[in-house]
Amino acid sequence: MANNSQERYNERMYLQDGESEISTQSYNLILGGTLLYGFLVNCFLVYFCADSAIDMIDGNPIIFYIGYFVLAIAGSFMINGSKNPVVSFIGYNCFVLPLGIMLSYLIYYYNAAGFQSTVITAFAITAIVTGVLMVLSSVFPAFFLNLGKALFVTLLVTIVLEVIMMIAGASLGIIDYIVVLIFCGYVGYDWARANICAKTVDNAIDCAASLYLDIVNLFVRLLAILARAKDN
């Protein structure tokens, strides 16, 4: 699986049949705009659709999570398997919309528990860390590019360990710290890879999708760590 993923991404470094390269400025604008679109959709859902998110998740949690994973899998296939930017953008939305609903749900309950300032702090730290890692990745791209396989294996092992700990009823506090470190690495890794890809519209959307997932996961785990620290 890791090798297949690596091969798919290596293909992005070169122009494929029927693709045309765009300017670096246009590429970065599309990548940044796609990221911004995802976060704006999430903000809209958090501020205006929290009640619907609560009804959806609390009312039918099994159906929601099945739908979430189905959309995530479909989105992955659309993004990784297509060179059509429209298809990739639809795949991107398969992540943005369900994650936006999930964020609405989480942030509502954090706010209800008195962690409003913690949510803002987690957002600010995520933005700062993301910016710093992008700068470091631009300065030391080779270092971050070499992290790819190690990050994938570490994340896979961490997910398995987290599931086992949840079943055993053990505290997951340490897992949040590990996941934060993993996704910090992924932000730098995916930004470095975005900079070596062929500059196409589809690649810009694909790279934005990867960075979006990195940043959202980083935010959620930081929020959990900060809320736990404040609660103690």
C-alpha positions in Angstrom: 0.0 0.0 0.0 2.8 2.4 0.9 4.6 1.6 -2.4 1.5 2.2 -4.4 0.9 5.5 -2.7 4.5 6.5 -3.4 4.2 5.6 -7.1 1.0 7.6 -7.5 2.7 10.6 -6.0 5.8 10.2 -8.1 3.6 10.3 -11.2 2.5 13.8 -10.1 6.0 15.1 -10.5 5.8 14.7 -14.3 3.2 15.9 -16.8 0.8 13.2 -17.9 -0.8 12.9 -21.4 -3.3 15.7 -21.9 -2.0 17.8 -19.0 -0.6 21.3 -19.4 1.6 23.1 -16.9 0.6 26.4 -15.4 2.7 29.1 -13.9 4.0 28.7 -10.3 2.0 31.7 -9.2 -1.3 30.3 -10.6 -0.4 26.9 -9.1 0.1 28.4 -5.7 -3.1 30.5 -6.0 -5.2 27.4 -6.8 -3.6 25.4 -4.0 -4.1 28.2 -1.5 -7.6 29.0 -2.7 -8.6 25.3 -2.5 -7.3 25.2 1.1 -9.1 28.4 1.9 -12.3 27.1 0.4 -12.2 24.0 2.6 -11.6 26.0 5.8 -14.3 28.5 4.9 -16.8 25.7 4.4 -15.8 24.3 7.7 -16.3 27.7 9.4 -19.7 28.0 7.9 -20.7 24.6 9.1 -19.3 25.2 12.6 -21.1 28.6 13.0 -24.4 27.8 11.3 -24.9 24.1 11.3 -23.9 22.9 14.7 -27.5 21.9 15.7 -27.9 19.9 12.6 -24.5 18.2 13.1 -25.5 17.3 16.7 -28.8 15.8 15.5 -27.1 13.9 12.7 -24.3 12.4 14.8 -26.1 11.9 18.1 -29.2 10.7 16.4 -27.6 8.2 14.0 -23.9 7.8 14.9 -23.5 4.5 13.1 -25.0 5.8 9.9 -22.9 9.0 10.1 -19.6 7.2 10.6 -20.4 4.6 7.9 -21.2 7.5 5.5 -18.1 9.4 6.7 -15.8 6.4 5.8 -17.6 5.8 2.5 -17.1 9.4 1.5 -13.5 9.4 2.7 -12.7 6.3 0.6 -14.5 7.7 -2.4 -12.7 11.0 -2.0 -9.3 9.3 -1.9 -10.0 7.3 -5.1 -11.2 10.4 -6.9 -8.2 12.5 -5.8 -5.5 9.8 -6.4 -7.1 8.1 -9.4 -8.1 11.1 -11.5 -6.1 13.8 -13.4 -9.3 15.7 -14.0 -9.4 18.7 -11.6 -13.2 18.7 -11.4 -13.2 15.1 -10.3 -10.4 15.8 -7.8 -12.3 18.9 -6.4 -15.4 16.7 -5.9 -13.2 14.2 -4.1 -11.8 17.0 -2.0 -15.4 17.9 -0.9 -15.9 14.3 0.1 -13.4 15.2 2.9 -14.4 18.8 3.6 -18.1 18.3 4.2 -18.1 15.3 6.6 -15.1 16.7 8.5 -16.9 20.1 8.7 -19.9 18.3 10.3 -17.5 16.5 12.7 -15.8 19.8 13.6 -19.1 21.4 14.2 -20.0 18.7 16.6 -16.7 18.7 18.5 -16.4 22.5 18.8 -20.0 22.8 20.0 -19.3 20.4 22.9 -16.0 22.0 23.7 -17.7 25.4 23.8 -20.5 24.0 25.9 -17.9 22.6 28.4 -16.3 26.1 28.8 -13.4 25.6 26.4 -14.2 28.6 24.1 -10.7 30.2 24.6 -9.1 26.8 24.2 -10.6 26.4 20.7 -9.3 29.8 19.7 -5.8 28.9 21.1 -5.8 25.6 19.3 -6.7 27.4 16.1 -3.9 29.9 16.6 -1.3 27.4 17.4 -2.3 25.3 14.4 -1.9 28.3 12.1 1.5 29.2 13.5 2.8 25.7 13.5 1.6 25.1 9.9 3.3 28.4 8.7 6.5 27.5 10.5 6.6 24.0 9.0 5.9 25.3 5.5 8.8 27.6 5.8 11.1 24.9 7.2 9.9 22.5 4.4 10.8 25.1 1.8 14.3 25.6 3.3 15.0 21.9 4.0 12.8 20.0 1.4 15.1 16.9 1.2 14.8 16.3 5.0 11.0 16.3 4.9 10.7 14.3 1.7 12.8 11.6 3.3 10.2 11.3 6.1 7.4 9.9 3.9 7.7 6.2 4.6 8.5 6.7 8.3 5.5 8.9 8.7 3.2 6.4 7.0 4.3 3.5 9.1 4.3 5.4 12.3 0.7 6.7 11.7 -0.5 3.2 10.8 1.0 1.7 14.0 -0.4 4.6 16.1 -3.9 4.1 14.7 -3.8 0.4 15.5 -2.4 1.2 19.0 -5.1 3.8 19.6 -7.9 1.3 18.7 -6.4 -1.3 21.1 -6.2 1.3 23.9 -9.8 2.4 23.3 -11.0 -1.2 23.5 -8.9 -1.7 26.7 -10.3 1.5 28.2 -6.8 3.0 28.6 -6.0 6.7 28.5 -5.3 8.1 25.1 -3.5 11.2 26.2 0.0 10.1 25.0 -1.5 9.1 21.6 -2.6 12.7 21.0 1.0 14.0 21.4 2.3 11.3 19.0 -0.3 12.1 16.4 0.5 15.8 16.7 4.1 15.1 15.9 3.2 12.8 13.0 0.9 15.4 11.4 3.5 18.2 12.0 5.8 15.9 9.9 3.1 15.4 7.3 2.5 19.2 6.9 6.2 19.6 6.0 6.3 16.5 3.9 3.2 17.3 1.9 4.3 21.0 1.4 7.7 19.8 0.1 6.0 17.4 -2.3 3.6 20.1 -3.4 6.6 22.1 -4.5 8.2 19.4 -6.6 5.0 18.3 -8.4 4.4 19.3 -12.0 2.5 22.6 -11.8 -1.0 21.5 -13.0 -4.4 22.5 -11.7 -5.1 18.9 -10.7 -1.9 18.6 -8.7 -2.7 21.9 -6.9 -6.1 20.5 -5.8 -4.6 17.1 -4.9 -1.9 18.7 -2.8 -4.4 21.1 -1.1 -6.5 18.1 -0.1 -3.4 16.4 1.5 -2.5 19.6 3.4 -6.1 20.1 4.4 -6.3 16.7 6.1 -2.9 17.3 7.8 -4.0 20.6 9.2 -7.5 19.5 10.4 -6.0 16.4 12.1 -3.3 18.6 13.8 -6.0 21.1 15.0 -8.2 18.3 16.5 -5.4 16.7 18.4 -4.1 20.0 19.7 -7.5 20.9 20.8 -7.8 17.7 22.8 -4.4 18.2 24.4 -5.1 21.8 25.4 -8.6 21.0 26.7 -7.2 18.1 28.8 -4.5 20.3 30.2 -7.0 23.1 31.1 -9.4 20.5 32.7 -6.6 19.2 34.9 
